[in-house]
Amino acid sequence: MKPLLRRDDLVYPELSYQLIGYAYEVFDELGPGHSEKTYQKAYAIMLRKNNHKYNVNQCINS
């Protein structure tokens, strides 16, 4: 049985850990020194590969 993550400060703790893990995978694959746009593109590929929907650079009015 898969253990549940318990965090009161995260709305979606499982998803949060998964997304952070993707960021680490992208950085491990590309390494340091690339432009932000390069990391963004690689992260978008990772999200698509794992069937996550997302919006690119969407503005949120506060």
N, C-alpha and C positions, 0 to 999 in steps of 0.2 A: 504494500500500500504506500502511495506517495505521501510524504509528510507535508503538512500544511504550514505555510509561512505565517507567522503571527507578527503583525506590526500595526499598532493603532494609528500611526501617523501616515500610513499609506492607504489610499482608497482601493487600489488594486495591487497588493503586494506581489502576487505571482507574476503578473504582467510587468510590473516595474523591474523585478529581478531579471526577467527574461530580456527586456529591452536593454538594460545595462549590460547584460551578458553579450548581446549583439554588438554593442559599442566596443567592448573589449576585444571581441573576435575581429572586428574591422580593424582596430588599431594593431592587433597582433599580426594580422595579415599584411597591412600596408606599412607599418612601422612609422617612425616619427618623420617630421619634416615636410609633409604634404600640405597643400592648401585646404582650407575649410571646405571648399566646394568638392574637392576630391573625396574627403571623408563623408560628406553629405551624400554624394552619389553612391559610394560603397555601402553606406548605411541603408539607403533606399533599396538597393539590390538585396541586401540581407532581409529587409522587411518583406519585400515581395516574395523572396525565396521561402519565407516562413509564413506566407499567407496572411500578412497583416496589412490592413488598409491604412492609408495615411494621406495627409495633404502636405504639399511642399510649400514652405515659407508662407503659411497662412497668417494674416494679421488678425489679432484679437483686440478689439476695442475694450478698454476697461472703464 
